[in-house]
Each structure stands twice: as structure tokens, then as C-alpha cells.
Amino acid sequence: MKLWGGRFTKETNQLVHNFNASISFDQKFYKQDINGSIAHVTMLAKQGILTDAEKVTIVDGLNGILADIENGTLVIDGTHEDIHSFVEANLISRVGDAGKKLHTGRSRNDQVALDMKLYTRDEVVELKELVKALLVELNIIMKDNIETYMPGFTHLQKAQPITLAHHMGAYFEMFKRDYSRLTDIYNRMNYSPIGSGALAGTTYPLDREYTAELLGFAGATLNSMDSVADRDYLIELLSALSTIMMHLSRFCEEIIIWNSNEYQFVEIDDAYSTGSSIMPQKKYPDIAELVRGKTGRVYGSLVSLLTTMKGLPLAYNKDMQEDKELTFDAIDTVKGCISLFTGMISTMRFNNEVMEASAKNGFTNATDAADYLVNHGVPFRDAHGIVGQLVLFCIDKNISLDDMTLEEYKAISPVFEEDIYEAISLETCVNKRNTIGAPGKDMMTQVVALNDSYLANLS
């Protein structure tokens, strides 16, 4: 069945039908299509456009189709152009002429717009739950590692000592922003387009606000042309998903580095690793590598949709059919990546002693040695040069700043005293710093508590 054809005298060429059809992918929102139709018919009856008896007949028929699809007795096949014609054809075959009134007061354009919004809205809720689960796991790692020391890096070079909690906290903030972006998208998109017709509304006395209420929207959209032509919410979603993937990819890159023989900061659980077909000693971080690799796939969906939309005049154009496969694939990819990543880090073992040893070797406490001199009256620029000499001395002797004798310190600057060793110890270097008004361990304890409060209040 087609939802059009009265003015045509020839059957559609089969190749044209195949090229034009969308049922192979838009069947994904059969549930949203049926629920949207039920709300629309309920509104039509309220407005006196359909009788109550017609409404009951149509709604019962639609619920029967939904039940049969879900229990497997009704299979969605490729003989129909799209999910909308599939549902309507099955409805008419079940309930007769009443089913032919289903499409009263609406166009396929606003029906497609509605179905896509309903589907996307449901997926945003699931994505938020996955991001929340990841945030919970990150905060658990933070709680357990407030005193786990490691080197912090800039330019992939050891910079200053930090804690693992501090490092994980950076990713917590990233994914917290991702959660916020998803919330913003949900709120901004949550307006119903149904009743906009093809582009200019309809002469029927529809109650669009009532339909919107039935479907859980905040209200109805205000411009019918924009309603059927708007894909901004999908572009926003794909942008947010691309940002999530970028954050996951950065994290995965670090895990891959930390998992290497040269670092050995972490050991990935066997359940999230694979092996070599030829080298029996190998254990690969494939999940991290695949997440990193799939990031480009999600980026591609965003760029493709932007490119599709950039030259379209108002209102609806068939080009917009391309939004679905791109969006479906990106959503499924990101959901899978978040789930696998959360499982991987929840089972990953951190080698605390290796990380602490790495922090002690690499001059991560050089800045603190300079601060020591400044606190003893040496201008910072001079202190910077003195510590540079200390580092050169240590490199020549193949030792760390902690290994230098007081006599060796004094030979470079007489300002140094016995308390230099306390000043450059890992504990002091980490615990005397603050970023939110509290030093070191107290700072991270405070941050974790703030995270707990944030997670408890997520909607």
C-alpha cells in the first residue's frame, strides 16, 4: 500500500521503489508511529472529527498491530514503502473503512517528524542513563584513589605529581557536561510537530496542545513549516554524541598508553581484552582501540547530516530521509561504546606502586623545588634557573631530586636546607595544592562529596 498514487497512471519502477523506500530502517520506530497515531486519533475524537466508536475501533486495531509485531506474529516486510504505510495498510485490513480515517488531519511530513522526535527522545533518556552509570563508576574510582599517586602529564611528558582521583575527576567533569548537553537537547526538542500537515497546517479544528499533552511533550511547535523541516535537534544530538565519543576516545588513548609494557599503570581485565593469533604472550586493549576507532564513525554521521541539510529550501524535502540511518547508527554506536567502556574501567586494575614510582622519577616535583626557593626569598625567574641546574645535575648522575644530598643542593644554591626533602615529597607536592579552596586530599574528598550530591540529584 502507498499513501499516495491517485494522480498516477503507472506503477512505480521497482528500482525507484527500492531507492525511495525507507521501511528497511524506519521500521525501527514502529512503536512510536503507533503511539503517535493513537494520540492523534484520540484528539480527532475529542474534537468531533471522528466518532467515539471510530476511535475505539482504530485504537484497538493499532494496539493489536503493536502487540502482534512485538510477539512476532506480524512481521514488518519490504513490500511497503515505509513504516507508516505498513501500519495503515494492516489497520485497514483489520478494521475496514474506519482505518482509512486514521490519516485525517495530518500529513506524512508531520507524522515522520513526530515519529523521529518520539524515537530520539526515548533514546536520549537511555543515553543519559548510560552516561550516569559511567559517572557513578568514575566517582567510585575517585573515592578509592584519593591517595593513589601518579604523574600528571603535559605534551605526554611528566609534569607534576597528582592523584588518580584527580585524573579521573577530569573525565568526570567531561561526562558531566555531556549529560547536561543531553538534558538541554531533550528540553529543546520536546515540542510536538503533529498537526502541522505537509507544511501549512490543516482546515480541521485540531487541538495540537492536547495531542502534545497525550504524548508527553511540553507543548506544540509554533510554526508549521519549521515543524516539518526542522532537524536541528538531530544535528545537536549528533554533535553531543560526537563530543561524548571524543571524550571516550581521549580516555581510551590514555588507557592504551597506560596498558603498554612501557607504562604498566593498568591491567585490563581478561573479559575486556583479546589475544594475538600468532603471539601467545600478547593481550590487547581491543575495546579501548575500537571505541577510539568508532569515534570517526560518529563524527561522519554529524558531518553527513549537516551536509544534507545545508542546501535544503523550506519546507520538507525527501533528502531528509537520510537523517534516520545516520542517527540510528550513531545512537547505537555510542550506546554500545559507553556500556563497554563502563564495564572495562569497572574491572580494570590500577598498579598503584608502579604509578607512584613513575611520579617519583621524572622530576614531577621540580616546580615544587622552585616554589621552595621562592618561599625562601628567591625571585621566581632565578628559582626557575636554579632548579633547571638541579635537573641537569640529576640527569648527569642518573638520579632524582629526592636522591640528591643536601651538600649537592647547597652547591647549586645555599638557600636549600634540610626541609627541601619534605617540600618535594609526593605527599607534600600533592596535598598542599588546591583548586577549590581546599588542599590536596581534602580537596579531592570535597570533590567526591560534591559528585555524590550531583549524582543523587540527576533527573
C-alpha positions in Angstrom: 0.0 0.0 0.0 1.1 3.6 -0.8 -0.1 6.7 1.0 -0.3 8.3 -2.4 -1.0 7.4 -6.1 -4.4 8.7 -7.1 -3.0 11.0 -9.7 -0.5 8.5 -11.1 -1.3 6.3 -14.2 1.7 4.0 -13.9 3.2 1.7 -11.3 6.5 2.9 -9.7 9.5 1.4 -11.3 10.8 -1.3 -8.9 14.2 0.3 -8.7 12.6 3.6 -8.0 10.5 2.0 -5.3 13.6 0.3 -3.7 15.6 3.6 -3.8 12.7 5.6 -2.4 11.6 3.1 0.3 12.6 3.6 3.9 10.9 0.7 5.7 14.2 -1.2 5.9 15.3 1.3 8.6 12.3 3.4 9.7 10.6 0.2 11.0 12.9 0.9 14.0 10.2 3.3 15.3 7.1 1.2 14.7 6.1 1.7 18.4 6.5 5.5 18.2 4.4 5.5 14.9 1.6 3.5 16.5 1.6 5.5 19.8 1.6 8.8 17.8 -1.3 7.5 15.7 -3.3 6.6 18.9 -2.8 10.1 20.3 -3.8 11.7 17.0 -7.0 9.6 16.7 -7.8 10.3 20.4 -7.6 14.0 19.7 -9.7 13.7 16.5 -12.5 12.1 18.5 -12.2 14.7 21.2 -12.7 17.4 18.5 -15.7 15.6 17.0 -13.8 14.9 13.8 -14.2 11.1 14.4 -16.9 9.4 16.4 -16.0 7.7 19.7 -16.9 4.4 18.1 -14.4 5.0 15.3 -11.8 6.0 17.8 -12.2 2.8 19.8 -12.1 0.7 16.6 -9.0 2.3 15.3 -7.2 2.4 18.7 -8.0 -1.3 19.3 -6.7 -2.1 15.8 -3.5 -0.2 16.4 -2.9 -1.8 19.8 -3.4 -5.2 18.1 -0.8 -4.4 15.5 1.6 -3.3 18.1 1.1 -6.5 20.2 1.5 -8.7 17.1 4.7 -7.0 16.0 6.2 -7.4 19.5 5.1 -11.1 19.8 6.4 -11.9 16.4 3.1 -12.9 14.7 3.2 -9.8 12.4 6.5 -9.3 10.5 7.4 -6.0 9.0 8.3 -6.7 5.4 9.7 -4.7 2.5 6.5 -4.7 0.4 5.5 -1.4 1.9 7.2 2.0 1.3 7.6 2.9 4.9 6.5 2.0 8.4 3.6 4.5 8.2 2.1 2.7 5.1 2.7 -0.7 6.7 0.8 0.2 9.9 -2.1 1.9 8.0 -2.4 -1.0 5.5 -2.6 -3.5 8.3 -5.1 -1.4 10.2 -7.4 -1.1 7.2 -7.2 -4.9 6.6 -8.2 -5.5 10.2 -10.8 -2.9 10.9 -12.1 -1.9 7.4 -13.2 1.6 6.5 -12.6 3.1 9.9 -8.9 2.5 9.4 -9.0 4.7 6.3 -9.8 7.7 8.6 -6.5 7.3 10.6 -4.7 9.9 8.4 -7.3 12.6 8.8 -5.8 16.0 9.6 -2.2 15.0 9.2 0.5 14.6 6.5 3.2 12.0 6.3 5.6 15.0 6.7 4.4 15.9 10.2 4.0 12.1 11.0 7.6 11.5 10.1 8.7 14.5 12.2 6.7 13.2 15.1 7.9 9.6 15.0 11.6 10.8 14.7 11.1 13.1 17.7 9.4 10.4 19.8 12.1 7.9 19.0 15.0 10.3 19.5 13.5 11.5 22.8 13.4 7.9 24.1 16.9 7.3 23.0 18.2 10.5 24.8 16.7 9.1 28.0 18.6 5.9 27.6 21.8 7.7 26.7 21.5 9.8 29.8 21.2 6.7 31.9 24.3 5.2 30.3 26.3 8.4 30.9 25.0 8.5 34.5 26.2 4.9 35.1 29.6 5.9 33.7 29.8 8.9 36.1 28.9 6.7 39.0 31.8 4.3 38.1 34.2 7.2 37.7 33.3 8.5 41.2 33.8 5.1 42.7 37.3 5.0 41.3 37.9 8.5 42.6 36.7 7.6 46.1 39.1 4.6 46.1 42.1 6.5 44.9 42.3 9.8 46.8 45.8 8.9 47.9 46.9 7.0 44.9 49.8 9.0 43.4 50.7 9.2 39.8 52.4 11.6 37.4 50.4 14.2 35.6 51.4 14.9 32.0 51.6 17.8 29.6 52.8 17.1 26.0 52.9 13.4 27.0 55.8 14.3 29.3 55.7 14.0 33.1 54.8 17.4 34.6 53.7 17.4 38.2 52.5 14.7 40.7 48.8 14.2 41.1 46.4 11.6 42.4 44.5 9.1 40.3 41.3 10.6 41.8 42.3 14.0 40.4 42.9 12.5 36.9 39.6 10.6 36.9 37.9 13.7 38.1 38.8 15.5 34.9 36.9 12.9 32.9 34.0 13.1 35.4 33.7 16.8 34.6 33.7 16.0 30.8 31.0 13.4 31.0 29.0 15.6 33.4 28.9 18.3 30.7 27.8 15.6 28.2 24.9 14.7 30.5 24.0 18.3 30.7 24.1 18.7 26.9 21.7 15.7 26.5 19.3 17.2 29.0 19.4 20.5 27.1 18.7 18.7 23.8 15.7 16.8 25.4 14.2 20.0 26.7 14.7 22.0 23.5 13.3 19.3 21.2 10.3 18.4 23.4 7.6 20.1 21.3 5.1 18.2 19.1 5.0 18.8 15.4 1.9 16.7 14.7 -0.9 18.8 13.2 1.4 20.9 11.1 0.3 19.0 8.0 2.5 18.9 4.9 3.7 22.4 5.8 0.8 24.8 6.2 -1.4 23.2 8.8 -4.9 21.9 8.2 -8.5 23.2 8.0 -9.6 20.6 10.6 -10.2 22.0 14.1 -7.3 20.1 15.7 -6.2 20.5 19.3 -2.5 20.3 18.9 -1.8 21.1 22.5 -4.0 18.1 23.6 -2.1 15.8 21.3 1.2 17.1 22.6 0.0 16.5 26.2 -1.0 12.9 25.4 2.5 12.3 24.0 4.3 13.9 27.0 5.5 16.9 25.1 6.0 20.3 26.8 3.7 21.8 24.1 3.1 22.1 20.4 5.5 23.7 17.9 4.6 27.2 16.8 5.5 27.3 13.1 4.2 24.5 10.8 6.8 25.0 8.1 9.7 24.7 10.7 7.9 21.8 12.3 8.3 19.5 9.2 11.7 21.0 8.1 13.5 21.0 11.5 16.3 18.6 12.0 18.3 20.8 14.4 17.6 18.5 17.3 19.2 15.7 15.4 22.2 17.8 14.5 22.5 18.8 18.1 22.3 15.2 19.2 24.9 14.0 16.8 27.1 16.9 17.9 26.7 15.9 21.6 27.3 12.2 20.7 30.4 13.2 18.8 31.6 15.1 21.9 30.9 12.0 24.1 32.9 9.9 21.7 35.7 12.4 21.7 35.9 12.2 25.5 35.7 8.4 25.4 38.4 8.3 22.7 40.8 10.5 24.8 40.2 8.3 27.8 40.8 5.2 25.7 44.1 6.6 24.3 45.3 7.1 27.9 44.2 3.6 28.9 46.0 2.1 25.8 49.2 4.0 26.8 48.9 3.1 30.5 48.3 -0.6 29.5 51.5 -0.7 27.5 54.6 -2.6 28.7 56.5 0.7 29.0 53.9 2.2 31.5 52.1 -0.8 33.1 49.9 1.6 35.0 46.8 -0.5 34.5 45.8 -4.1 33.7 42.7 -4.6 31.7 40.5 -7.5 32.7 40.6 -10.6 30.5 36.9 -10.2 29.8 37.7 -6.9 28.0 40.9 -8.0 26.2 41.8 -10.1 23.3 44.9 -12.0 22.2 47.1 -12.5 19.2 46.6 -15.3 16.6 50.4 -15.8 16.4 52.0 -14.3 19.5 50.7 -16.1 22.6 52.2 -13.6 25.1 50.0 -10.7 23.7 47.0 -9.2 25.5 45.4 -6.4 23.5 43.2 -3.5 24.7 40.8 -4.0 21.8 37.8 -2.4 23.4 39.7 0.8 24.0 41.0 0.7 20.5 37.6 0.0 18.9 36.0 2.8 20.9 38.7 5.1 19.7 38.2 3.9 16.2 34.4 4.2 16.2 34.7 7.9 17.1 35.3 8.8 13.5 32.2 6.9 12.5 30.0 9.1 14.8 31.8 12.2 13.5 30.9 11.1 10.0 27.2 10.9 10.8 27.3 14.5 12.1 29.1 15.8 9.0 26.8 13.9 6.7 23.6 15.3 8.2 25.0 18.8 8.2 25.9 18.4 4.6 22.4 17.0 3.8 20.6 19.9 5.4 22.9 22.8 4.2 21.1 23.4 0.9 17.5 22.5 1.5 14.8 25.1 0.9 11.7 25.1 3.1 9.8 23.0 3.8 10.1 19.2 3.7 12.4 17.6 1.1 13.0 13.8 0.5 16.7 14.4 1.3 15.7 14.5 5.0 15.0 10.7 4.8 18.8 10.4 5.1 18.7 11.6 8.7 17.4 8.3 10.0 20.2 5.8 9.2 22.8 8.3 10.3 21.1 9.0 13.6 20.2 5.4 14.3 23.8 4.2 13.7 25.3 7.0 15.8 23.0 6.3 18.7 23.6 2.6 18.6 27.3 3.0 18.3 27.6 5.5 21.2 25.3 3.4 23.5 27.4 0.3 22.8 30.7 2.2 23.4 29.6 3.8 26.7 28.3 0.4 28.0 31.5 -1.5 27.1 33.8 1.3 28.3 32.0 1.5 31.7 32.4 -2.3 32.1 36.1 -2.1 31.1 37.0 0.6 33.7 34.9 -1.0 36.4 37.0 -4.2 36.1 40.4 -2.5 35.3 43.1 -2.9 37.9 45.4 0.0 38.7 49.0 -0.7 39.5 49.4 1.9 42.3 53.0 1.2 43.1 54.1 1.5 39.5 52.3 4.8 39.2 53.8 6.2 42.4 57.3 5.1 41.3 56.7 6.8 38.0 55.7 10.0 39.7 58.9 10.0 41.8 61.1 9.5 38.7 60.7 12.2 36.1 61.2 15.4 38.0 57.5 15.9 38.6 58.5 17.7 41.8 60.7 20.3 40.1 58.1 23.0 40.2 57.8 22.4 44.0 61.5 22.8 44.4 61.2 26.2 42.6 58.3 27.1 44.9 60.5 26.2 47.8 63.1 28.7 46.7 60.5 31.4 46.1 59.1 30.9 49.6 62.7 31.5 50.9 63.0 34.8 49.1 64.4 33.9 45.7 62.8 35.6 42.7 60.8 33.1 40.7 62.8 33.6 37.5 66.0 32.9 39.4 64.4 29.9 41.2 63.4 28.5 37.8 67.0 28.7 36.6 68.4 27.1 39.7 66.0 24.2 39.5 67.0 23.8 35.9 70.6 23.3 37.0 69.4 20.8 39.6 67.7 18.8 36.8 70.7 18.8 34.6 72.8 17.6 37.6 70.4 14.7 38.2 70.3 13.7 34.6 74.1 13.6 34.5 74.1 11.5 37.7 71.1 9.4 36.7 69.3 10.2 40.0 66.1 12.0 41.0 65.8 15.3 43.0 64.9 13.1 46.1 68.3 11.3 45.8 70.4 14.5 45.9 72.4 15.1 49.1 71.9 18.4 50.9 75.6 19.3 50.1 74.8 18.8 46.4 71.7 21.1 46.7 73.8 23.7 48.5 76.5 23.6 45.9 73.9 24.9 43.4 72.1 27.3 45.8 73.0 27.9 49.5 69.3 28.7 50.2 68.4 25.0 50.4 68.1 23.4 53.8 67.1 20.1 55.2 63.4 20.9 54.8 63.7 20.7 51.0 63.1 16.9 51.2 59.8 17.4 52.9 58.9 20.2 50.4 59.4 17.9 47.4 57.9 14.7 48.8 54.9 13.3 46.8 52.6 13.8 49.7 53.5 17.4 50.2 53.6 18.2 46.5 50.0 16.8 46.1 48.4 17.8 49.4 49.5 21.4 49.6 47.9 22.3 46.2 44.3 23.3 45.9 41.9 24.2 43.1 38.6 24.8 45.0 39.9 26.3 48.2 41.0 23.1 49.9 44.4 21.5 49.7 45.3 18.1 48.3 43.5 15.1 49.9 40.9 17.4 51.4 40.2 18.9 48.0 39.5 15.5 46.4 37.4 14.4 49.4 35.4 17.5 48.9 35.1 17.0 45.2 33.9 13.3 45.6 31.3 14.5 48.1 30.1 17.1 45.5 30.0 14.4 42.9 27.8 12.2 45.2 25.4 15.1 45.7 25.3 15.8 41.9 24.6 12.1 41.1 21.9 11.9 43.7 20.1 14.8 42.1 20.2 13.7 38.5 16.8 13.6 36.9 
